[in-house]
Amino acid sequence: MKLRLILSLFISFMITSCGCNDDGFESFELNSFEKNVIPFDNNTNIEFIDNNSQTTDAIISEKVTDSFDLNSSDDESCFTSLVEYSECTYEFGNSDKIYYVRIAKRKFNYTDFFIYSDSQEYYTIQDLETENLELELTDISIDGFDYTQVFHLTSNNPETEFESIIYSTQNGIEFIKYRNGNHIRINE
């Protein structure tokens, strides 16, 4: 009888001790400015023009907003860290690549904003470490064009196709400068 009681207590202890000990929940959501950085609520077509006056269309998908758990790959943890993100895609008529525009929260409420291609080319705002993405808006002149209150994204990898991307919260990608010196911009 005592052996049975001891065995039952041991099994109960083992079952309850195998559970998680770090239950918890935290959520990092995009602020109102960040929720509007991607302006496309519907699928959109925009015409771009290059430095040789040739035009190409870009098909832009509607913005998708969702959340994911940063800890989902940690089998030992029951702690949940939900981060919100928004994303859309660009498909340019003169390219077979798909470009993704993504804004996301991450740990400690910092914001990530980047553009990447399906071929793993990444473009970011250099040294971005902020909780307030709006502070990263800048005025820039590039190839004879002036832009105000835009984001300037670049890549540290000299093998990427683009040198610079100018992005606005009103129109999305406004201007792309290629590494070969050519550019495309929204045809206004």
VEXTORBA-63708 format. One record per residue (C-alpha): residue in one letter; x, y, z. Coordinates in Angstrom, 3 decimals, padded with zeros to 6 digits. Example, Ala and Ser with C-alpha at 12.3 -4.5 7.8 and 13.67 -1.06 7.14 Angstrom:
<recs>
REC  resn         X         Y         Z
REC     A   012.300  -004.500   007.800
REC     S   013.670  -001.060   007.140
</recs>
This chain:
<recs>
REC  resn         X         Y         Z
REC     M   000.000   000.000   000.000
REC     K   002.791   002.444   000.922
REC     L   004.668   001.538  -002.239
REC     R   001.564   002.273  -004.294
REC     L   001.105   005.685  -002.596
REC     I   004.757   006.568  -003.079
REC     L   004.598   005.484  -006.726
REC     S   001.417   007.546  -007.286
REC     L   003.007   010.623  -005.690
REC     F   006.144   010.157  -007.786
REC     I   004.150   009.849  -011.029
REC     S   002.036   012.906  -010.114
REC     F   005.193   014.887  -009.361
REC     M   006.755   013.894  -012.693
REC     I   003.639   014.838  -014.662
REC     T   003.281   018.255  -013.033
REC     S   006.999   019.055  -013.115
REC     C   007.239   018.439  -016.877
REC     G   004.986   021.402  -017.603
REC     C   006.282   024.840  -018.371
REC     N   007.447   027.148  -015.641
REC     D   007.556   030.373  -017.606
REC     D   003.891   031.013  -018.401
REC     G   003.379   034.558  -019.579
REC     F   002.239   036.814  -022.349
REC     E   003.478   040.020  -023.923
REC     S   002.289   041.797  -027.030
REC     F   004.032   044.350  -029.226
REC     E   001.675   046.138  -031.603
REC     L   002.311   048.601  -034.404
REC     N   001.433   052.168  -033.423
REC     S  -001.003   054.247  -035.494
REC     F   001.768   055.727  -037.688
REC     E   003.337   052.313  -038.326
REC     K  -000.039   050.795  -039.245
REC     N  -000.234   053.318  -042.112
REC     V   003.334   053.029  -043.447
REC     I   002.037   050.604  -046.079
REC     P  -000.735   052.587  -047.797
REC     F  -002.295   049.812  -049.918
REC     D  -005.664   048.572  -048.684
REC     N  -006.444   047.082  -052.123
REC     N  -004.427   045.542  -054.947
REC     T  -002.933   048.434  -056.901
REC     N  -001.126   049.004  -060.209
REC     I   001.419   051.821  -060.399
REC     E   003.389   052.891  -063.454
REC     F   007.122   053.546  -063.099
REC     I   009.381   055.310  -065.590
REC     D   013.113   054.775  -065.981
REC     N   015.900   057.208  -066.862
REC     N   015.399   056.311  -070.580
REC     S   011.664   057.243  -070.467
REC     Q   010.613   053.580  -070.687
REC     T   007.656   052.640  -068.491
REC     T   006.939   049.501  -066.506
REC     D   004.039   048.593  -064.265
REC     A   004.210   047.333  -060.727
REC     I   001.445   045.215  -059.247
REC     I   001.195   045.835  -055.516
REC     S  -000.769   043.511  -053.265
REC     E  -003.088   044.768  -050.593
REC     K  -001.572   045.115  -047.147
REC     V  -001.862   042.119  -044.832
REC     T  -001.641   042.685  -041.086
REC     D  -001.187   039.831  -038.641
REC     S   000.736   038.698  -035.544
REC     F   003.149   035.872  -034.828
REC     D   004.716   034.380  -031.707
REC     L   008.440   035.046  -031.380
REC     N   008.771   032.035  -029.086
REC     S   006.946   029.503  -031.273
REC     S   010.152   027.637  -032.127
REC     D   011.110   027.196  -028.467
REC     D   009.631   023.825  -027.452
REC     E   010.529   024.277  -023.792
REC     S   008.805   027.623  -023.331
REC     C   005.150   028.415  -022.717
REC     F   005.825   032.172  -022.727
REC     T   004.099   033.986  -025.597
REC     S   005.535   037.107  -027.272
REC     L   003.120   038.250  -029.959
REC     V   004.436   040.814  -032.444
REC     E   002.332   042.556  -035.055
REC     Y   003.440   043.085  -038.649
REC     S   002.097   044.471  -041.937
REC     E   003.306   043.406  -045.363
REC     C   002.612   043.863  -049.063
REC     T   004.340   042.684  -052.238
REC     Y   005.574   044.389  -055.401
REC     E   005.861   042.628  -058.744
REC     F   007.559   044.782  -061.371
REC     G   006.822   044.075  -065.044
REC     N   010.548   044.271  -065.869
REC     S   011.611   041.731  -063.221
REC     D   010.793   038.160  -062.282
REC     K   011.464   038.839  -058.598
REC     I   008.864   039.545  -055.947
REC     Y   009.679   042.285  -053.437
REC     Y   008.143   042.311  -049.968
REC     V   007.662   045.475  -047.926
REC     R   007.427   044.620  -044.235
REC     I   007.035   046.604  -041.058
REC     A   007.060   044.649  -037.823
REC     K   007.463   045.013  -034.122
REC     R   010.072   042.954  -032.344
REC     K   011.273   042.400  -028.802
REC     F   011.427   045.438  -026.522
REC     N   008.909   047.236  -028.786
REC     Y   011.504   048.143  -031.440
REC     T   010.316   048.473  -035.014
REC     D   011.785   046.776  -038.076
REC     F   011.110   048.191  -041.532
REC     F   012.672   046.540  -044.557
REC     I   012.179   045.481  -048.145
REC     Y   013.378   042.086  -049.291
REC     S   013.159   039.986  -052.430
REC     D   012.325   036.350  -052.935
REC     S   016.015   035.942  -053.882
REC     Q   017.068   037.082  -050.368
REC     E   018.136   040.653  -051.135
REC     Y   017.490   042.867  -048.085
REC     Y   017.145   046.654  -047.943
REC     T   016.935   048.430  -044.600
REC     I   017.196   051.805  -042.944
REC     Q   020.791   051.835  -041.743
REC     D   021.294   051.460  -037.967
REC     L   017.566   051.306  -037.235
REC     E   017.112   050.932  -033.473
REC     T   013.942   052.780  -032.590
REC     E   010.539   052.444  -031.005
REC     N   009.345   055.418  -033.078
REC     L   009.769   054.802  -036.808
REC     E   008.430   058.270  -037.631
REC     L   011.752   059.729  -036.428
REC     E   013.467   057.989  -039.370
REC     L   011.682   060.088  -042.018
REC     T   014.161   062.184  -043.963
REC     D   014.476   064.604  -046.884
REC     I   016.740   063.454  -049.708
REC     S   017.895   064.467  -053.181
REC     I   018.877   061.615  -055.471
REC     D   019.640   061.659  -059.216
REC     G   018.083   065.137  -059.546
REC     F   014.843   064.294  -057.720
REC     D   013.874   065.721  -054.330
REC     Y   011.860   063.752  -051.792
REC     T   010.583   064.983  -048.430
REC     Q   009.547   062.953  -045.414
REC     V   010.535   059.578  -046.888
REC     F   012.433   056.516  -045.785
REC     H   015.799   055.779  -047.431
REC     L   016.583   052.064  -047.573
REC     T   019.903   050.609  -048.699
REC     S   021.753   047.299  -048.606
REC     N   025.139   046.514  -047.075
REC     N   025.587   043.774  -049.672
REC     P   027.267   045.094  -052.858
REC     E   025.815   042.139  -054.788
REC     T   022.193   043.357  -054.490
REC     E   020.429   044.714  -057.551
REC     F   019.475   048.065  -056.008
REC     E   021.658   050.734  -054.436
REC     S   018.835   052.791  -052.874
REC     I   015.087   052.653  -052.394
REC     I   013.061   055.743  -051.519
REC     Y   009.773   054.904  -049.800
REC     S   006.917   057.200  -048.742
REC     T   003.890   056.513  -046.579
REC     Q   001.666   058.050  -049.281
REC     N   002.853   056.123  -052.372
REC     G   005.034   053.253  -051.166
REC     I   008.174   052.800  -053.282
REC     E   008.768   056.135  -055.019
REC     F   012.239   055.641  -056.471
REC     I   014.754   052.851  -056.999
REC     K   018.371   053.425  -057.949
REC     Y   020.084   050.404  -059.476
REC     R   023.722   049.592  -058.778
REC     N   024.461   050.088  -062.497
REC     G   023.455   053.792  -062.216
REC     N   019.980   053.517  -063.772
REC     H   016.814   054.299  -061.868
REC     I   013.033   053.974  -061.953
REC     R   010.524   056.250  -060.281
REC     I   006.771   056.628  -060.052
REC     N   005.482   058.129  -063.312
REC     E   003.507   061.198  -062.238
</recs>
